[in-house]
Amino acid sequence: MKELVEKVNQLVAEFLKDAEAQIENGNKAAGTRARKASLEIEKSMKEFRKASLEASKK
């Protein structure tokens, strides 16, 4: 589960960097990367929720 949390942190950092580039500089490609990262974050958070529920049952 620790690896999953690290993965989420990395994805969030990538998202923030690209989202900021889109907002500050109007970089359209960064916006595309930010949207892609947001989908990956969503998937990872679902994995985390599943793993967390399993861990709490033990």
LOPADREN-962910 format. One record per atom (N, C-alpha, C): atom name; x, y, z; residue number from 0. Coordinates in Angstrom, 1 decimal, padded with zeros to 4 digits, always signed. Layout:
# LOPADREN-962910
{'CA', {X, Y, Z}, NUM}
...
END
This chain:
# LOPADREN-962910
{'N', {+000.8, -001.2, +000.0}, 0}
{'CA', {+000.0, +000.0, +000.0}, 0}
{'C', {+000.9, +001.3, +000.0}, 0}
{'N', {+002.1, +001.1, +000.6}, 1}
{'CA', {+003.0, +002.3, +000.6}, 1}
{'C', {+003.4, +002.7, -000.8}, 1}
{'N', {+003.6, +001.7, -001.7}, 2}
{'CA', {+004.0, +002.0, -003.1}, 2}
{'C', {+002.8, +002.8, -003.8}, 2}
{'N', {+001.6, +002.4, -003.4}, 3}
{'CA', {+000.4, +003.0, -004.0}, 3}
{'C', {+000.3, +004.5, -003.6}, 3}
{'N', {+000.6, +004.8, -002.4}, 4}
{'CA', {+000.6, +006.1, -001.9}, 4}
{'C', {+001.7, +007.0, -002.6}, 4}
{'N', {+002.8, +006.4, -002.7}, 5}
{'CA', {+003.9, +007.1, -003.4}, 5}
{'C', {+003.6, +007.4, -004.9}, 5}
{'N', {+002.9, +006.4, -005.5}, 6}
{'CA', {+002.4, +006.6, -006.9}, 6}
{'C', {+001.5, +007.7, -007.0}, 6}
{'N', {+000.5, +007.8, -006.1}, 7}
{'CA', {-000.5, +008.9, -006.0}, 7}
{'C', {+000.2, +010.2, -005.9}, 7}
{'N', {+001.2, +010.3, -004.9}, 8}
{'CA', {+001.9, +011.5, -004.7}, 8}
{'C', {+002.6, +012.0, -006.0}, 8}
{'N', {+003.3, +011.0, -006.7}, 9}
{'CA', {+004.0, +011.4, -007.9}, 9}
{'C', {+003.0, +011.9, -009.0}, 9}
{'N', {+001.8, +011.2, -009.1}, 10}
{'CA', {+000.8, +011.6, -010.1}, 10}
{'C', {+000.3, +013.0, -009.8}, 10}
{'N', {+000.1, +013.3, -008.5}, 11}
{'CA', {-000.4, +014.6, -008.1}, 11}
{'C', {+000.6, +015.7, -008.4}, 11}
{'N', {+001.8, +015.4, -008.1}, 12}
{'CA', {+002.9, +016.4, -008.4}, 12}
{'C', {+003.0, +016.7, -009.9}, 12}
{'N', {+002.8, +015.6, -010.8}, 13}
{'CA', {+002.8, +015.8, -012.2}, 13}
{'C', {+001.6, +016.7, -012.6}, 13}
{'N', {+000.5, +016.3, -012.0}, 14}
{'CA', {-000.8, +017.1, -012.4}, 14}
{'C', {-000.6, +018.5, -012.0}, 14}
{'N', {-000.1, +018.8, -010.8}, 15}
{'CA', {+000.0, +020.2, -010.4}, 15}
{'C', {+001.0, +021.0, -011.3}, 15}
{'N', {+002.1, +020.4, -011.7}, 16}
{'CA', {+003.0, +021.0, -012.6}, 16}
{'C', {+002.4, +021.4, -013.9}, 16}
{'N', {+001.7, +020.4, -014.5}, 17}
{'CA', {+001.1, +020.6, -015.8}, 17}
{'C', {-000.1, +021.6, -015.7}, 17}
{'N', {-000.9, +021.5, -014.7}, 18}
{'CA', {-002.1, +022.4, -014.5}, 18}
{'C', {-001.6, +023.8, -014.3}, 18}
{'N', {-000.5, +024.0, -013.6}, 19}
{'CA', {+000.0, +025.3, -013.4}, 19}
{'C', {+000.6, +025.9, -014.7}, 19}
{'N', {+001.2, +025.1, -015.5}, 20}
{'CA', {+001.7, +025.5, -016.8}, 20}
{'C', {+000.6, +025.9, -017.7}, 20}
{'N', {-000.5, +025.2, -017.6}, 21}
{'CA', {-001.7, +025.6, -018.5}, 21}
{'C', {-002.3, +026.9, -018.0}, 21}
{'N', {-002.4, +027.1, -016.7}, 22}
{'CA', {-003.0, +028.3, -016.2}, 22}
{'C', {-002.1, +029.5, -016.4}, 22}
{'N', {-000.9, +029.4, -016.0}, 23}
{'CA', {+000.0, +030.5, -016.0}, 23}
{'C', {+000.5, +030.9, -017.5}, 23}
{'N', {+000.8, +029.9, -018.3}, 24}
{'CA', {+001.3, +030.1, -019.6}, 24}
{'C', {+000.4, +029.9, -020.8}, 24}
{'N', {-000.8, +029.3, -020.5}, 25}
{'CA', {-001.7, +029.0, -021.5}, 25}
{'C', {-001.2, +027.8, -022.4}, 25}
{'N', {-000.4, +027.0, -021.8}, 26}
{'CA', {+000.2, +025.8, -022.5}, 26}
{'C', {-000.9, +024.7, -022.7}, 26}
{'N', {-001.4, +024.6, -024.0}, 27}
{'CA', {-002.4, +023.6, -024.2}, 27}
{'C', {-002.0, +022.2, -024.0}, 27}
{'N', {-000.7, +021.9, -024.4}, 28}
{'CA', {-000.2, +020.5, -024.2}, 28}
{'C', {-000.2, +020.2, -022.8}, 28}
{'N', {+000.2, +021.1, -021.9}, 29}
{'CA', {+000.2, +020.9, -020.5}, 29}
{'C', {-001.2, +020.6, -020.0}, 29}
{'N', {-002.2, +021.2, -020.5}, 30}
{'CA', {-003.6, +021.0, -020.1}, 30}
{'C', {-004.0, +019.5, -020.5}, 30}
{'N', {-003.5, +019.1, -021.6}, 31}
{'CA', {-003.8, +017.7, -022.0}, 31}
{'C', {-003.1, +016.7, -021.1}, 31}
{'N', {-001.9, +017.0, -020.7}, 32}
{'CA', {-001.2, +016.1, -019.8}, 32}
{'C', {-001.8, +016.2, -018.4}, 32}
{'N', {-002.3, +017.3, -018.0}, 33}
{'CA', {-003.0, +017.4, -016.7}, 33}
{'C', {-004.3, +016.6, -016.6}, 33}
{'N', {-005.0, +016.7, -017.7}, 34}
{'CA', {-006.3, +015.9, -017.8}, 34}
{'C', {-006.0, +014.4, -017.7}, 34}
{'N', {-004.9, +014.0, -018.4}, 35}
{'CA', {-004.5, +012.6, -018.4}, 35}
{'C', {-004.1, +012.2, -017.0}, 35}
{'N', {-003.3, +013.0, -016.4}, 36}
{'CA', {-002.9, +012.7, -015.0}, 36}
{'C', {-004.1, +012.6, -014.0}, 36}
{'N', {-005.1, +013.5, -014.3}, 37}
{'CA', {-006.2, +013.4, -013.4}, 37}
{'C', {-007.0, +012.1, -013.5}, 37}
{'N', {-007.0, +011.5, -014.7}, 38}
{'CA', {-007.6, +010.2, -014.9}, 38}
{'C', {-006.8, +009.1, -014.2}, 38}
{'N', {-005.5, +009.2, -014.3}, 39}
{'CA', {-004.6, +008.3, -013.6}, 39}
{'C', {-004.7, +008.4, -012.1}, 39}
{'N', {-004.9, +009.6, -011.6}, 40}
{'CA', {-005.1, +009.8, -010.1}, 40}
{'C', {-006.4, +009.1, -009.7}, 40}
{'N', {-007.4, +009.3, -010.5}, 41}
{'CA', {-008.7, +008.7, -010.2}, 41}
{'C', {-008.6, +007.2, -010.1}, 41}
{'N', {-007.9, +006.6, -011.0}, 42}
{'CA', {-007.7, +005.1, -011.0}, 42}
{'C', {-006.9, +004.7, -009.8}, 42}
{'N', {-005.9, +005.4, -009.5}, 43}
{'CA', {-005.0, +005.1, -008.4}, 43}
{'C', {-005.8, +005.2, -007.0}, 43}
{'N', {-006.6, +006.2, -007.0}, 44}
{'CA', {-007.4, +006.4, -005.7}, 44}
{'C', {-008.4, +005.3, -005.5}, 44}
{'N', {-009.0, +004.8, -006.6}, 45}
{'CA', {-009.9, +003.7, -006.5}, 45}
{'C', {-009.1, +002.4, -006.0}, 45}
{'N', {-007.9, +002.2, -006.6}, 46}
{'CA', {-007.0, +001.1, -006.1}, 46}
{'C', {-006.7, +001.3, -004.6}, 46}
{'N', {-006.4, +002.5, -004.2}, 47}
{'CA', {-006.1, +002.8, -002.8}, 47}
{'C', {-007.3, +002.5, -001.9}, 47}
{'N', {-008.5, +002.9, -002.3}, 48}
{'CA', {-009.7, +002.6, -001.6}, 48}
{'C', {-009.9, +001.1, -001.4}, 48}
{'N', {-009.7, +000.4, -002.5}, 49}
{'CA', {-009.9, -001.1, -002.4}, 49}
{'C', {-008.8, -001.7, -001.4}, 49}
{'N', {-007.6, -001.3, -001.6}, 50}
{'CA', {-006.5, -001.8, -000.7}, 50}
{'C', {-006.7, -001.4, +000.7}, 50}
{'N', {-007.2, -000.2, +001.0}, 51}
{'CA', {-007.5, +000.3, +002.3}, 51}
{'C', {-008.6, -000.5, +003.0}, 51}
{'N', {-009.6, -000.8, +002.2}, 52}
{'CA', {-010.7, -001.6, +002.8}, 52}
{'C', {-010.3, -003.0, +003.1}, 52}
{'N', {-009.4, -003.6, +002.3}, 53}
{'CA', {-008.9, -004.9, +002.5}, 53}
{'C', {-008.0, -004.9, +003.8}, 53}
{'N', {-007.2, -003.9, +003.9}, 54}
{'CA', {-006.3, -003.8, +005.1}, 54}
{'C', {-007.1, -003.6, +006.4}, 54}
{'N', {-008.2, -002.9, +006.3}, 55}
{'CA', {-009.0, -002.7, +007.5}, 55}
{'C', {-009.8, -003.9, +008.0}, 55}
{'N', {-010.0, -004.8, +007.1}, 56}
{'CA', {-010.7, -006.1, +007.4}, 56}
{'C', {-009.8, -007.1, +008.1}, 56}
{'N', {-008.5, -006.9, +008.0}, 57}
{'CA', {-007.5, -007.8, +008.6}, 57}
{'C', {-007.4, -007.6, +010.1}, 57}
END
